[in-house]
């Protein structure tokens, strides 16, 4: 019995000494900003946690690689105030952000970041516990749009090599659009569905491209005779989402052998 009590107390001590992780809760609205030339707007930063939070705000020019990698560069095109602030629990503050550039023929894209800073003073800690504070950073897209906007989605370059199907989604317009989802469907000689896969989408910026690739199932790859890609976007057409697609046939099957 004494051994059992000692084991329970020892386990309880380990639990009390274990580190706990907590993430602060804050919210920024709206989640994206559209500006026309030298204009400005207000964003709301809300502290939803039970402790005071410190923030640093910064802005960058934003582009994307064909692989979907976000590329950021320092910029003075976006002005904002304040750049540093502290919010008490439940408090909210307005942050004014505006464009310092005129709208051109092609949309300009930026991201404004709200970065949580470490507390100015460490709270009194209990010797029995220690807490890991997770600092978060949120980015809000800013689009400076031209007077006339067009977004044109294209899907092309569908091919199969080494057991993988690849294709490219592009934007031939002067403003961004968002891909809601991508459906990849492979059928056999009789039209039966052999394989299907849904991919998540994101922003396709003006004149931007995004490369996608999907591995084909090795056990059924040789029975595939057609592959179709459907890209559902937020481009509105008669109040409906716009869909673009492409299809490739493989009379003798796609390339299934992986290097």
HELIX and SHEET records of a PDB file:
HELIX    1   1 UNK A    2  UNK A   17  1                                  16    
HELIX    2   2 UNK A  221  UNK A  223  5                                   3    
SHEET    1   A 2 UNK A  19  UNK A  23  0                                        
SHEET    2   A 2 UNK A 130  UNK A 134  1                                        
SHEET    1   B 4 UNK A  26  UNK A  29  0                                        
SHEET    2   B 4 UNK A  40  UNK A  47 -1                                        
SHEET    3   B 4 UNK A  92  UNK A  99 -1                                        
SHEET    4   B 4 UNK A  78  UNK A  81 -1                                        
SHEET    1   C 5 UNK A  32  UNK A  35  0                                        
SHEET    2   C 5 UNK A 137  UNK A 144  1                                        
SHEET    3   C 5 UNK A 108  UNK A 117 -1                                        
SHEET    4   C 5 UNK A  53  UNK A  64 -1                                        
SHEET    5   C 5 UNK A  70  UNK A  74 -1                                        
SHEET    1   D 5 UNK A  32  UNK A  35  0                                        
SHEET    2   D 5 UNK A 137  UNK A 144  1                                        
SHEET    3   D 5 UNK A 108  UNK A 117 -1                                        
SHEET    4   D 5 UNK A  53  UNK A  64 -1                                        
SHEET    5   D 5 UNK A  84  UNK A  87 -1                                        
SHEET    1   E 3 UNK A 153  UNK A 161  0                                        
SHEET    2   E 3 UNK A 164  UNK A 171 -1                                        
SHEET    3   E 3 UNK A 209  UNK A 215 -1                                        
SHEET    1   F 3 UNK A 193  UNK A 200  0                                        
SHEET    2   F 3 UNK A 177  UNK A 187 -1                                        
SHEET    3   F 3 UNK A 203  UNK A 204 -1                                        
SHEET    1   G 4 UNK A 193  UNK A 200  0                                        
SHEET    2   G 4 UNK A 177  UNK A 187 -1                                        
SHEET    3   G 4 UNK A 226  UNK A 237 -1                                        
SHEET    4   G 4 UNK A 240  UNK A 249 -1                                        
END                                                                             
